[in-house]
Amino acid sequence: MKRRHILVVDDEPAIRQSLSGVLEDEGYAVDVAESGEACLAALPGAGFELVLLDIWLPGIDGMDVLARIQELAIAERPEVVVISGHGSVEAAVKATKLGAFDFLEKPLSVDKVLVVSKNALDRRSLTLENSRLKGDADARYRIIGESVPMKALRQQLSLMAGTNGRVLIFGESGVGKELVAHALHSLSPRASQPFVEVNCAAIPEELIESELFGHLKGSFAGAHDDKTGKFQKADGGTIFLDEIGDMSLRTQAKVLRALDEQRFEPVGAAESMQVDVRVVASTNKNLEEEIERGNFREDLFYRLNVIPFVVPPLRERKEDIALLADHFLSEFTTSYGRKPKELTPEAYRTLVEYHWPGNVRELRNLIERIVILNPQVRVDARHIPLHAARRQHDRPLDRFGSLQEVREAAEREYILKKLEETNGNVSRTAELLGLERSNLYRKMKTLGIGPKE
């Protein structure tokens, strides 16, 4: 196991020697420096995780050294514990403001040095892990595309993310509305606070109010315990109401009040709760048409549609298909531990010529399937199992690459037929198919079918 690396900076040889001995006995790797200049010269590339730094040093004093350490990149920046034989409240406050983890006074207590050093090293590990996770999240929610619509979308994100304005994201199923919502949150001042997602289309009608606002024990049959709602979980952060067009009028009324007052009552509660949330919603429906049909509240539409975002379908930004395919190829070869793959010009051409009814989600699923099923390093057009899929509903069966594709195509066509019969009513379609509504929604998502397709 790699030893944690500590640098002791003090102009007194006895202090350097005693601290080195104590820390080495605890299993740490220790180096020493007798001045601020020597400390700054030793830091680059050395991998120190903690610096025990005396304030009173010849030449550059400890406070200046501390300030310069804070300018280092996070991966190179050690935690700093300041040491002084002339301790004062003012010095401790100044050191803390400059980024010191703690302040120790001489004569030093061995036990306190060890406890503070361990705590400082633990905090550095946590800081690095949080930074890594944030980097992973930033990569996951990176918006890919150099087409004019996507460049415009990124520009709009940069302008609007820093506000608290409500956002309504329009786009077909599978275009990446959730990605835009995550990007808005990660670029906002609320980025360190919760991002809570509610899939309005996947939650049964009788449960959605409880999901949003929570409930008290005994408030209805099956409410065996108190439940914290999504609005409360998102307090201080962002709540994302995905596919809000599928929300019932009754629930819409409660959401409207929560938007207006930032206040709501859990189911069964007599008192309301106050929250501070930014609301981002999405829909694949034409909400103005839904208003005319009496399915969506006009006042809620205007409350949500403060900042509209439109995510274009993949068929309208074909120049982004190659970029997205390469991105997904890299993502899945890494996650599945496969050798890097590359697409041939014919493969790219096949992808670009396809009309992508399931949008980016369909492309992502296709690339994942290619990585799993094909050992070849070079992926040609013949290795793309859906390169001719769903161009025509009546295509010959021999155009399919596998039995699974035939099954998926048949399921998709049958579900589309039943959706057409029910005028896009997912609940009614689930009844006709003998499925739970949530199961049907998941299957539709897998097959790249939007609720109103």
C-alpha positions in Angstrom: 0.0 0.0 0.0 1.4 3.4 -1.0 2.4 5.6 2.0 0.9 9.0 2.4 3.5 11.7 1.7 4.0 14.6 4.1 6.4 17.7 3.9 7.5 19.3 7.2 8.6 22.9 6.7 10.3 24.5 9.7 13.6 26.5 10.2 14.3 24.7 13.5 16.3 21.4 12.9 15.0 19.9 16.2 11.3 20.5 15.1 12.0 19.0 11.7 13.7 16.0 13.2 11.1 15.3 15.9 8.1 15.7 13.6 9.7 13.4 10.9 10.4 10.7 13.5 6.8 10.8 14.9 5.2 10.7 11.5 7.5 8.0 10.1 6.7 5.8 13.1 3.0 6.1 12.0 3.9 4.9 8.5 4.0 8.2 6.6 6.7 9.1 4.1 8.2 12.4 5.3 10.5 15.0 3.6 11.7 18.2 5.2 12.4 21.8 4.1 14.0 24.6 6.1 12.5 27.6 4.3 9.6 28.8 2.3 11.7 28.9 -0.9 12.8 25.2 -0.3 9.1 24.2 0.3 7.9 25.8 -3.0 10.8 24.3 -4.9 10.0 20.8 -3.5 6.2 20.8 -4.2 5.9 20.4 -8.0 5.5 16.8 -9.1 6.4 15.4 -5.6 3.0 14.2 -4.7 2.9 15.7 -1.2 -0.6 15.3 0.3 0.1 17.3 3.5 2.4 20.2 4.4 3.1 21.0 8.1 4.1 24.6 7.7 5.7 27.0 10.2 4.6 30.6 9.8 7.8 32.3 10.9 10.4 31.4 8.3 13.4 33.2 6.9 12.8 34.8 3.5 9.2 34.0 2.3 7.1 33.6 5.4 4.5 30.8 5.9 1.5 32.9 5.0 2.9 33.7 1.6 3.8 30.1 1.0 0.2 29.1 2.0 -1.3 31.5 -0.5 0.9 30.2 -3.3 0.0 26.6 -2.4 -3.7 27.4 -2.9 -2.9 28.5 -6.5 -1.8 25.0 -7.4 -4.2 22.7 -9.4 -6.4 20.6 -7.2 -4.6 17.4 -8.0 -1.2 18.9 -7.0 -2.5 20.9 -4.0 -1.7 19.4 -0.6 -3.6 20.2 2.6 -1.8 22.6 4.8 -1.6 22.6 8.6 0.0 25.8 9.9 2.4 25.8 12.9 3.4 28.8 15.0 5.2 29.5 18.3 3.5 32.9 18.4 -0.1 31.8 18.1 -2.8 34.4 18.0 -6.5 34.4 17.0 -5.7 36.8 14.2 -3.1 34.5 12.7 -5.3 31.5 13.0 -8.2 33.3 11.3 -5.9 34.6 8.5 -4.5 31.1 7.9 -7.9 29.6 7.7 -9.1 32.2 5.2 -6.1 31.4 3.1 -7.0 27.8 3.0 -5.2 26.1 5.9 -6.9 23.0 7.3 -5.9 23.7 10.9 -3.6 25.8 13.1 -1.3 24.2 15.7 0.6 26.1 18.4 4.1 25.2 19.7 5.0 23.4 21.8 3.4 20.7 19.8 1.4 17.9 21.2 2.3 14.6 19.5 -1.2 13.3 19.8 -2.8 16.4 18.3 -0.3 16.5 15.4 -1.2 12.9 14.5 -5.0 13.5 14.8 -4.9 16.7 12.8 -2.6 15.1 10.1 -5.0 12.2 9.7 -8.0 14.4 9.4 -6.3 16.7 6.9 -5.3 13.7 4.8 -8.8 12.3 5.0 -10.3 15.6 3.8 -7.9 15.7 0.8 -8.9 12.2 -0.2 -12.6 13.3 -0.1 -11.8 16.5 -2.0 -10.1 14.5 -4.8 -12.9 11.9 -4.9 -15.5 14.7 -5.2 -13.5 16.3 -7.9 -13.2 13.0 -9.8 -17.0 12.3 -9.5 -17.8 15.9 -10.7 -15.5 15.3 -13.7 -17.2 12.0 -14.4 -20.6 13.8 -14.2 -19.5 16.6 -16.4 -18.3 14.1 -19.0 -21.5 12.2 -18.7 -23.7 15.2 -19.2 -21.5 16.9 -21.9 -23.7 18.0 -24.8 -22.1 16.7 -28.0 -22.6 18.2 -31.4 -21.2 20.9 -33.7 -24.3 21.4 -35.8 -25.8 24.9 -35.7 -28.7 23.9 -33.5 -26.5 22.3 -30.9 -24.1 25.3 -30.9 -27.1 27.5 -30.3 -28.3 25.2 -27.5 -25.0 25.4 -25.7 -24.9 29.1 -26.0 -28.4 29.3 -24.6 -27.3 27.1 -21.7 -24.4 29.3 -20.8 -26.6 32.3 -20.8 -29.5 30.9 -18.8 -28.0 28.3 -16.5 -26.9 31.0 -13.9 -30.5 32.3 -13.5 -33.3 30.8 -11.4 -35.8 31.2 -14.3 -38.0 28.2 -14.9 -37.2 26.2 -18.0 -39.4 24.1 -20.3 -37.5 21.8 -22.6 -39.3 20.7 -25.8 -38.2 17.7 -27.9 -39.1 14.3 -29.2 -38.5 11.1 -27.1 -34.8 10.2 -27.0 -33.3 13.5 -28.1 -31.6 14.2 -24.8 -33.9 16.5 -22.8 -32.7 15.0 -19.5 -29.1 15.7 -20.6 -30.0 19.4 -21.1 -31.7 19.5 -17.6 -28.6 18.0 -16.0 -26.4 20.5 -17.9 -28.5 23.4 -16.7 -28.2 22.2 -13.1 -24.4 21.6 -13.3 -23.7 25.0 -14.7 -26.0 26.8 -12.2 -25.2 28.2 -8.7 -27.2 25.2 -7.4 -24.7 22.7 -8.8 -23.6 21.5 -5.4 -27.2 21.0 -4.3 -29.6 18.1 -5.2 -30.8 17.3 -8.7 -34.1 15.4 -8.4 -35.8 13.8 -11.4 -39.5 12.9 -11.6 -40.6 10.9 -14.6 -44.2 12.0 -14.8 -45.1 9.4 -17.5 -43.8 6.4 -15.6 -45.4 7.0 -12.2 -49.0 5.7 -11.8 -51.6 8.5 -11.5 -52.7 7.5 -8.0 -49.1 7.8 -6.7 -47.7 10.9 -8.4 -49.0 13.3 -5.8 -47.3 11.3 -3.0 -44.1 11.1 -5.1 -44.0 14.9 -5.6 -45.1 16.1 -2.2 -44.6 13.2 0.1 -47.2 11.8 2.6 -47.8 11.1 6.2 -48.2 7.6 7.7 -51.8 6.4 7.4 -52.9 9.1 5.0 -54.1 6.5 2.6 -54.2 2.7 2.2 -50.6 1.4 2.0 -49.0 4.5 3.5 -47.2 2.6 6.3 -44.6 5.2 6.9 -44.0 8.9 6.3 -42.5 9.6 2.9 -40.4 12.6 1.8 -41.5 14.0 -1.5 -39.4 15.0 -4.5 -39.9 18.7 -3.9 -38.6 18.4 -0.4 -35.6 16.3 -1.5 -34.8 19.0 -4.1 -34.8 21.9 -1.6 -32.0 24.2 -2.5 -31.4 22.5 -5.8 -33.3 21.6 -9.0 -36.3 19.4 -9.6 -36.7 18.0 -13.2 -40.3 17.2 -14.2 -39.7 14.9 -17.1 -42.7 14.5 -19.6 -44.9 16.9 -17.6 -47.5 16.7 -20.4 -48.5 13.3 -18.9 -49.4 14.8 -15.5 -53.1 14.8 -14.5 -55.0 18.1 -14.2 -55.4 17.5 -10.5 -51.7 17.2 -9.9 -51.0 20.1 -12.3 -53.1 22.3 -9.9 -50.9 21.4 -6.9 -47.7 21.9 -8.9 -48.9 25.3 -9.9 -49.3 26.3 -6.3 -45.9 24.9 -5.4 -44.4 27.0 -8.2 -46.2 30.2 -7.2 -45.6 29.9 -3.5 -42.6 27.5 -3.2 -44.9 25.8 -0.7 -46.9 22.6 -0.6 -48.7 20.2 1.8 -47.7 16.5 1.9 -50.6 14.1 1.4 -52.5 13.9 4.7 -50.7 16.9 6.3 -52.5 19.9 7.7 -49.5 22.3 7.5 -47.5 23.3 4.4 -43.8 23.1 3.8 -41.6 25.8 2.4 -38.9 25.0 -0.2 -36.5 26.7 -2.5 -36.3 24.8 -5.8 -35.6 25.6 -9.4 -38.1 23.9 -11.7 -37.0 22.5 -15.0 -39.7 20.6 -17.0 -39.7 18.7 -20.3 -42.3 17.4 -22.8 -42.5 15.6 -26.1 -46.0 16.9 -26.6 -47.3 20.1 -28.1 -48.6 21.6 -24.9 -50.6 24.3 -26.7 -52.6 21.6 -28.4 -53.0 19.8 -25.1 -54.4 23.1 -23.6 -56.9 23.3 -26.4 -58.0 19.7 -25.7 -58.4 20.5 -22.0 -55.5 18.2 -21.0 -53.1 20.8 -19.7 -53.6 24.0 -17.7 -52.8 27.1 -19.6 -51.7 29.0 -16.4 -49.2 26.2 -15.6 -47.8 26.3 -19.1 -47.0 30.0 -18.9 -45.5 29.5 -15.4 -43.2 26.8 -16.7 -42.4 28.3 -20.1 -40.3 31.2 -18.8 -37.2 30.0 -20.7 -38.0 27.6 -23.5 -35.4 25.2 -24.9 -35.9 23.2 -28.0 -33.8 20.1 -28.6 -33.8 19.1 -32.3 -34.3 15.5 -33.4 -31.3 13.6 -34.6 -32.5 13.6 -38.2 -32.3 17.4 -38.3 -28.6 17.4 -37.2 -27.0 14.6 -39.2 -23.6 16.2 -39.0 -23.6 15.3 -35.3 -24.2 11.6 -35.9 -20.5 10.7 -36.4 -19.4 12.6 -33.3 -22.1 10.9 -31.2 -21.2 7.5 -32.6 -17.5 8.0 -31.7 -18.4 9.2 -28.3 -20.6 6.2 -27.5 -18.1 3.8 -29.0 -15.4 5.1 -26.7 -17.8 5.1 -23.7 -18.9 1.5 -24.2 -15.5 0.0 -25.1 -14.1 1.5 -21.9 -17.0 0.5 -19.7 -17.0 -3.1 -21.1 -13.3 -3.4 -21.1 -13.1 -4.0 -24.9 -10.3 -3.0 -27.3 -10.9 0.4 -28.9 -13.0 0.2 -32.1 -13.3 2.4 -35.2 -16.1 2.8 -37.7 -15.3 2.6 -41.4 -16.5 5.3 -43.8 -19.2 2.9 -45.0 -20.4 2.4 -41.5 -20.6 6.2 -40.9 -22.5 6.6 -44.2 -25.0 4.0 -43.1 -25.6 5.7 -39.8 -26.0 9.1 -41.4 -28.5 7.8 -44.0 -30.7 6.3 -41.3 -33.7 8.4 -40.1 -33.4 7.6 -36.3 -37.0 7.6 -35.1 -35.6 6.9 -31.6 -33.2 9.7 -31.8 -29.9 9.8 -29.8 -31.2 7.1 -27.4 -31.6 4.7 -30.3 -28.1 5.5 -31.6 -26.6 5.0 -28.1 -28.4 1.6 -27.8 -27.2 0.6 -31.2 -23.5 1.4 -30.5 -23.7 -0.5 -27.2 -25.1 -3.5 -29.0 -22.3 -3.3 -31.5 -19.6 -3.2 -28.8 -21.1 -6.2 -27.0 -21.8 -8.4 -30.0 -18.9 -7.6 -32.3 -15.2 -8.6 -31.5 -13.9 -6.8 -34.7 -11.8 -3.7 -34.2 -13.0 -2.2 -37.5 -16.8 -1.9 -37.6 -18.2 -2.0 -41.1 -21.7 -1.4 -42.4 -22.4 -5.1 -42.3 -21.8 -5.1 -38.5 -24.5 -2.5 -37.9 -27.5 -4.6 -37.0 -30.1 -1.8 -37.4 -28.6 0.0 -40.5 -31.8 -0.7 -42.5 -34.1 -1.0 -39.5 -37.5 0.6 -39.7 -37.0 2.3 -43.0 -40.1 0.5 -44.2 -42.5 -1.3 -41.9 -42.9 -4.0 -44.7 -39.3 -4.7 -45.3 -38.3 -8.4 -45.9 -37.4 -10.4 -42.8 -34.0 -11.3 -44.3 -33.0 -7.7 -43.9 -32.8 -8.2 -40.2 -29.5 -9.2 -38.6 -30.8 -11.4 -35.8 -33.9 -13.0 -34.3 -33.8 -10.4 -31.5 -34.1 -7.6 -34.1 -37.1 -9.3 -35.7 -38.7 -9.6 -32.2 -38.0 -5.9 -31.4 -39.3 -4.7 -34.8 -42.5 -6.7 -34.4 -43.0 -5.5 -30.8 -42.4 -1.9 -31.9 -44.9 -2.1 -34.8 -47.6 -3.8 -32.6 -47.2 -1.2 -29.8 -47.3 1.6 -32.4 -50.5 0.1 -33.8 -52.2 0.0 -30.3 -51.0 3.5 -29.5 -52.6 4.7 -32.7 -55.9 2.9 -31.8 -55.9 4.7 -28.4 -54.9 8.1 -29.8 -51.6 7.9 -27.9 -53.1 7.1 -24.5 -50.4 5.1 -22.8 -52.6 3.9 -19.9 -55.3 2.6 -22.3 -52.6 0.9 -24.5 -51.1 -0.8 -21.4 -54.6 -2.2 -20.7 -55.0 -3.5 -24.2 -51.6 -5.2 -24.1 -52.1 -6.6 -20.6 -49.1 -4.7 -19.2 -48.5 -2.4 -16.2 -48.3 1.2 -17.4 -44.7 1.6 -16.0 -43.6 -1.7 -17.8 -45.1 -0.5 -21.1 -43.3 2.9 -20.7 -40.0 1.2 -20.1 -40.5 -1.0 -23.2 -41.4 2.0 -25.3 -38.3 3.8 -24.1 -36.1 0.8 -25.0 -37.7 0.6 -28.5 -37.3 4.3 -29.0 -41.1 5.1 -29.1 -42.3 8.4 -27.8 -45.7 8.4 -26.0 -47.2 10.5 -28.9 -45.4 8.8 -31.7 
